[in-house]
Amino acid sequence: MRRPHLPAWLPLDPYVLALLATVGLAALYPARGTAATAAGAAATAAVALLFFLYGARLSTREALDGLRHWRLHLTVLACTFLLFPVLGLALCALAPELLPPALRSGLLFLCLVPSTVQSSIAFTSIARGNVPAAICAGSFSSLAGIVLTPLLAAVLLGGRTGGFSLDSLLKITLQLLLPFLLGQALRRWVGGFLTRHKKTLGYVDRGSILLVVYTAFSAGVVAGIWQQVSPLRLGTLMLLEAVLLTVMLLVTWYGAARLGFEREDRIAIQFAGSKKSLAAGLPMASVLFGAQAGLAVLPLMLFHQMQLMVCAVLARRRAEDPRPELAADRVAEVSRSSQQVAPQGR
């Protein structure tokens, strides 16, 4: 008997399955008492490690080389940190009774996190777009998100994330910004090691995020916050996220055309400006939301899988469009060269 396979156009990220399994584990066996304290301390250390690795991997030289595409990068940053938050506020305002406060906060929070790097590059390459621009746009977004995401969360989410209290600012500095800057400072010495052990460190990345998710969802289970989630509310959340993704895909494509960008640049803008980073968002949520992080990260997890499925279909359709101005062999050459210098990130 042949094993069933998912259609090629319907990718199911194995890591999302691992995240869902971790959520199930937290629901059945949540960390309590001393175990919860130990898991919380380990998660704090894992977040610091993640942002150290992000800083050590981000090539400052590549980012500076991409400044010549400043209009494209500003467009992606505006979509990520301006248009996304505005749409998030509008959706939360239109549906105040449809979602519990924690899910509304999570929906708005997903609109504040930076764009992806790895998947933006992959989809831009498949669609035969400007891959080097996608690399730089994702890197700039990740770098800006270290500062902008916590600040936007403090302004737009207020007391639910601790506001502008000294304690919250200290946590952000110690757990996010300081490790990132330390990684950048040590990149000259540790960059070669990270490159040689890229595969192993990828498991460290993902394992750290799974620990963060387990800790956050365990706290939610112990606090009883999952009683607020019903199938109707979950369906409503997915519908709102589908609307959000659709609007962003349309705006980034047609808006970039109105701004005079060529087709290759429009593809990079669409894929870099319409997606959100699960890897960056989950650790940030654990710092900003604390015990409420369980429900707060659920919208981001769902949006992550949704954007992968939709953008996979869209990228393949973009690749089939007529491209008289750029031969296929040139596209393949650009894609191969960009993959050799692509920074690691999700």
VMD Tcl script that draws the C-alpha trace (Angstrom):
set ca {
  {0.00 0.00 0.00}
  {1.36 3.39 -0.94}
  {1.87 5.93 1.81}
  {-0.26 9.07 1.46}
  {1.64 12.26 0.75}
  {0.64 15.87 1.14}
  {0.43 17.79 -2.14}
  {3.64 19.62 -3.01}
  {1.78 22.92 -2.92}
  {0.57 22.29 0.64}
  {3.70 22.26 2.83}
  {3.31 21.30 6.47}
  {6.34 22.50 8.37}
  {7.65 19.60 10.51}
  {8.73 22.13 13.08}
  {5.15 23.30 13.48}
  {4.23 19.68 14.24}
  {6.98 19.64 16.89}
  {5.57 22.85 18.35}
  {2.07 21.38 18.47}
  {3.44 18.24 20.14}
  {5.15 20.45 22.72}
  {1.87 22.23 23.38}
  {0.19 18.84 23.86}
  {2.93 17.79 26.28}
  {2.46 20.98 28.28}
  {-1.29 20.38 28.39}
  {-0.88 16.82 29.70}
  {2.20 17.30 31.90}
  {2.62 21.00 32.78}
  {5.63 22.04 34.83}
  {4.63 22.85 38.41}
  {6.40 24.03 41.54}
  {10.14 23.42 41.50}
  {9.96 21.99 37.98}
  {8.28 25.19 36.75}
  {11.00 27.30 38.39}
  {13.74 25.23 36.78}
  {12.02 25.28 33.38}
  {11.60 29.06 33.63}
  {15.27 29.58 34.40}
  {16.27 27.29 31.53}
  {13.93 29.15 29.16}
  {15.43 32.49 30.19}
  {18.92 31.17 29.43}
  {17.67 29.72 26.13}
  {16.27 33.09 25.04}
  {19.58 34.79 25.80}
  {21.42 32.09 23.82}
  {19.08 32.48 20.86}
  {19.64 36.21 20.58}
  {23.39 35.79 21.02}
  {23.35 33.41 18.04}
  {21.16 35.81 16.04}
  {23.68 38.57 16.62}
  {26.67 36.38 15.82}
  {25.13 35.19 12.55}
  {23.99 38.54 11.19}
  {26.61 39.78 8.75}
  {27.04 43.51 9.19}
  {28.97 43.66 5.92}
  {26.12 42.10 3.94}
  {23.67 44.53 5.54}
  {25.85 47.51 4.60}
  {26.29 46.20 1.06}
  {22.53 46.16 0.68}
  {22.07 49.84 1.55}
  {22.01 50.69 -2.15}
  {18.49 49.22 -2.18}
  {17.40 51.60 0.57}
  {13.98 52.31 -0.99}
  {13.17 48.60 -1.05}
  {14.31 48.10 2.54}
  {12.36 51.09 3.80}
  {9.28 49.72 2.06}
  {9.67 46.32 3.75}
  {10.28 47.96 7.15}
  {7.21 50.15 6.70}
  {5.09 47.09 5.89}
  {6.50 45.14 8.84}
  {6.48 47.76 11.59}
  {3.88 50.29 10.40}
  {1.22 48.76 8.15}
  {1.06 45.43 9.99}
  {0.47 47.10 13.41}
  {-2.19 49.40 11.94}
  {-4.05 46.42 10.48}
  {-3.66 44.53 13.76}
  {-5.20 47.40 15.70}
  {-8.06 47.59 13.20}
  {-8.81 43.85 13.45}
  {-8.73 43.94 17.26}
  {-11.04 46.95 17.26}
  {-13.51 45.28 14.90}
  {-13.73 42.09 16.94}
  {-13.52 43.04 20.64}
  {-16.11 40.45 21.67}
  {-15.00 37.64 19.37}
  {-11.64 36.93 21.00}
  {-10.56 36.88 24.66}
  {-8.09 39.60 25.71}
  {-5.07 37.24 25.62}
  {-5.77 36.17 22.04}
  {-6.36 39.79 20.98}
  {-3.02 40.69 22.50}
  {-1.42 37.77 20.67}
  {-3.00 38.80 17.36}
  {-1.65 42.32 17.77}
  {1.74 41.03 18.93}
  {2.22 38.93 15.80}
  {1.84 42.17 13.81}
  {4.80 43.65 15.70}
  {7.47 40.97 15.24}
  {10.09 41.22 12.47}
  {9.97 39.51 9.12}
  {11.47 36.12 8.38}
  {14.85 35.64 6.76}
  {15.12 32.05 5.60}
  {11.63 31.55 4.15}
  {11.62 35.01 2.53}
  {14.82 34.09 0.69}
  {13.49 30.65 -0.28}
  {10.18 31.92 -1.68}
  {11.84 34.85 -3.46}
  {14.27 32.42 -5.10}
  {11.46 30.07 -6.21}
  {9.52 33.02 -7.67}
  {12.64 34.28 -9.49}
  {12.79 37.55 -7.63}
  {15.61 39.71 -6.28}
  {17.17 37.23 -3.85}
  {20.04 39.46 -2.60}
  {17.49 42.15 -1.78}
  {15.41 39.61 0.15}
  {18.51 38.60 2.15}
  {19.24 42.20 3.14}
  {15.58 43.06 3.78}
  {15.19 40.11 6.13}
  {18.43 40.98 7.91}
  {17.43 44.62 8.35}
  {14.02 43.59 9.65}
  {15.54 41.18 12.18}
  {17.98 43.83 13.36}
  {15.29 46.52 13.67}
  {12.95 44.10 15.44}
  {15.35 43.71 18.37}
  {14.49 47.29 19.33}
  {11.21 48.09 17.58}
  {9.18 45.03 18.58}
  {9.54 45.51 22.37}
  {8.96 49.25 22.06}
  {5.86 48.83 19.88}
  {4.56 46.16 22.26}
  {5.06 48.50 25.22}
  {3.17 51.30 23.45}
  {0.33 49.31 21.85}
  {-0.17 46.56 24.41}
  {0.45 48.66 27.51}
  {0.06 47.00 30.89}
  {-0.45 43.54 29.38}
  {3.30 43.41 28.66}
  {4.48 45.48 31.56}
  {4.33 48.83 29.79}
  {7.37 51.07 30.20}
  {8.22 49.80 33.69}
  {11.86 49.61 34.69}
  {11.53 45.87 35.21}
  {10.27 45.18 31.67}
  {12.94 47.39 30.11}
  {15.60 45.65 32.17}
  {14.35 42.22 31.01}
  {14.39 43.33 27.38}
  {17.91 44.70 27.72}
  {19.37 41.71 29.55}
  {17.59 38.89 27.69}
  {17.34 40.30 24.17}
  {19.46 43.34 23.37}
  {22.62 42.61 25.37}
  {23.08 39.02 24.07}
  {22.44 40.23 20.52}
  {25.06 42.99 20.80}
  {27.50 40.55 22.38}
  {27.01 38.17 19.47}
  {27.70 41.00 17.01}
  {30.83 41.99 18.91}
  {32.17 38.41 18.95}
  {31.15 37.54 15.40}
  {34.71 38.04 14.17}
  {35.93 35.22 16.40}
  {32.93 32.87 16.54}
  {31.61 33.29 12.99}
  {33.74 30.48 11.59}
  {32.68 28.10 14.35}
  {29.01 28.88 13.74}
  {29.43 28.25 10.02}
  {31.17 24.91 10.55}
  {28.54 23.72 13.02}
  {25.51 25.28 11.33}
  {23.46 22.08 11.33}
  {24.09 21.28 15.00}
  {23.36 24.83 16.09}
  {20.13 24.69 14.13}
  {18.98 21.95 16.49}
  {20.04 24.14 19.43}
  {17.92 26.98 18.03}
  {14.84 24.87 17.61}
  {15.28 23.00 20.86}
  {15.56 26.29 22.74}
  {12.34 27.56 21.20}
  {10.55 24.31 22.07}
  {11.66 24.80 25.69}
  {10.31 28.36 25.64}
  {6.98 27.13 24.24}
  {6.72 24.34 26.83}
  {7.38 26.76 29.68}
  {4.89 29.34 28.39}
  {2.11 26.85 27.75}
  {2.71 25.07 31.07}
  {2.19 28.35 32.88}
  {-1.00 28.88 30.91}
  {-2.34 25.44 31.76}
  {-1.59 25.90 35.47}
  {-3.30 29.32 35.41}
  {-6.34 27.90 33.58}
  {-6.17 30.35 30.67}
  {-7.04 27.65 28.10}
  {-10.63 27.68 29.29}
  {-10.95 30.92 27.32}
  {-10.36 29.15 23.99}
  {-13.32 27.53 22.25}
  {-13.48 26.05 18.72}
  {-15.52 29.08 17.63}
  {-12.92 31.52 18.91}
  {-10.12 29.51 17.36}
  {-11.93 29.55 14.01}
  {-12.50 33.29 14.35}
  {-8.79 33.82 15.01}
  {-7.83 31.85 11.90}
  {-10.31 33.81 9.79}
  {-8.92 37.14 11.01}
  {-5.38 35.96 10.28}
  {-6.41 34.87 6.78}
  {-7.78 38.36 6.16}
  {-4.58 39.91 7.53}
  {-2.33 37.79 5.31}
  {-4.48 38.41 2.22}
  {-4.42 42.19 2.70}
  {-0.65 42.23 3.21}
  {0.03 40.10 0.14}
  {-2.12 42.38 -2.00}
  {-0.71 45.61 -0.59}
  {2.92 44.53 -0.89}
  {2.46 43.41 -4.51}
  {0.32 46.20 -5.94}
  {1.69 48.89 -3.62}
  {5.24 48.10 -4.74}
  {4.09 48.45 -8.35}
  {2.62 51.87 -7.62}
  {5.93 52.88 -6.06}
  {7.72 52.06 -9.31}
  {9.60 48.89 -8.32}
  {10.53 46.35 -10.97}
  {9.09 42.86 -10.89}
  {12.06 41.21 -9.17}
  {11.98 43.81 -6.41}
  {8.21 43.49 -6.06}
  {8.61 39.76 -5.42}
  {11.20 40.40 -2.70}
  {8.98 43.06 -1.12}
  {5.94 40.79 -1.18}
  {7.63 37.82 0.48}
  {9.73 39.81 2.95}
  {7.01 42.32 3.80}
  {4.07 39.95 4.33}
  {5.53 37.38 6.73}
  {6.41 37.19 10.41}
  {9.24 35.36 12.16}
  {8.25 32.54 14.50}
  {11.84 32.13 15.71}
  {12.16 35.76 16.77}
  {8.59 36.18 18.01}
  {8.36 33.23 20.42}
  {11.34 34.20 22.61}
  {10.26 37.85 22.63}
  {6.76 36.87 23.75}
  {8.13 34.85 26.65}
  {9.96 37.95 27.88}
  {7.18 40.45 27.24}
  {4.10 38.47 28.31}
  {5.44 36.25 31.10}
  {2.72 33.91 32.41}
  {0.31 35.03 29.65}
  {2.70 33.99 26.87}
  {0.87 30.71 26.24}
  {-2.17 32.22 24.55}
  {-0.21 35.19 23.27}
  {1.99 33.05 21.00}
  {-0.85 30.93 19.59}
  {-1.80 33.48 16.87}
  {1.83 33.68 15.76}
  {2.14 29.89 15.52}
  {-1.02 29.64 13.41}
  {0.00 32.56 11.19}
  {3.41 30.99 10.61}
  {1.95 27.82 9.13}
  {-0.65 29.77 7.15}
  {1.96 32.01 5.54}
  {4.10 29.01 4.56}
  {1.19 27.29 2.83}
  {-0.07 30.36 0.99}
  {3.34 31.69 -0.03}
  {4.44 28.27 -1.32}
  {1.54 28.31 -3.79}
  {2.10 31.96 -4.66}
  {5.84 31.54 -5.26}
  {5.29 28.69 -7.70}
  {2.72 30.73 -9.62}
  {5.08 33.71 -9.75}
  {7.77 31.41 -11.19}
  {5.44 30.45 -14.05}
  {4.81 34.06 -15.09}
  {6.52 35.16 -18.34}
  {9.92 36.74 -17.66}
  {11.33 38.09 -20.93}
  {13.56 40.60 -19.16}
  {15.50 38.00 -17.17}
  {16.63 34.61 -18.44}
  {16.13 31.54 -16.29}
  {19.85 30.71 -16.19}
  {20.65 34.12 -14.76}
  {18.03 33.63 -12.05}
  {19.50 30.26 -11.13}
  {22.97 31.79 -10.90}
  {21.76 34.58 -8.59}
  {19.91 32.09 -6.41}
  {22.94 29.81 -6.02}
  {25.26 32.68 -5.09}
  {22.81 34.16 -2.60}
  {22.28 30.85 -0.82}
  {25.99 30.68 -0.09}
  {25.88 33.94 1.88}
  {22.35 33.70 3.32}
  {22.26 34.35 7.11}
  {20.52 31.77 9.29}
  {17.09 32.64 10.67}
  {13.45 31.71 10.36}
}
mol new
graphics top color blue
foreach p $ca { graphics top sphere $p radius 0.5 }
foreach p [lrange $ca 0 end-1] q [lrange $ca 1 end] { graphics top cylinder $p $q radius 0.2 }
display resetview
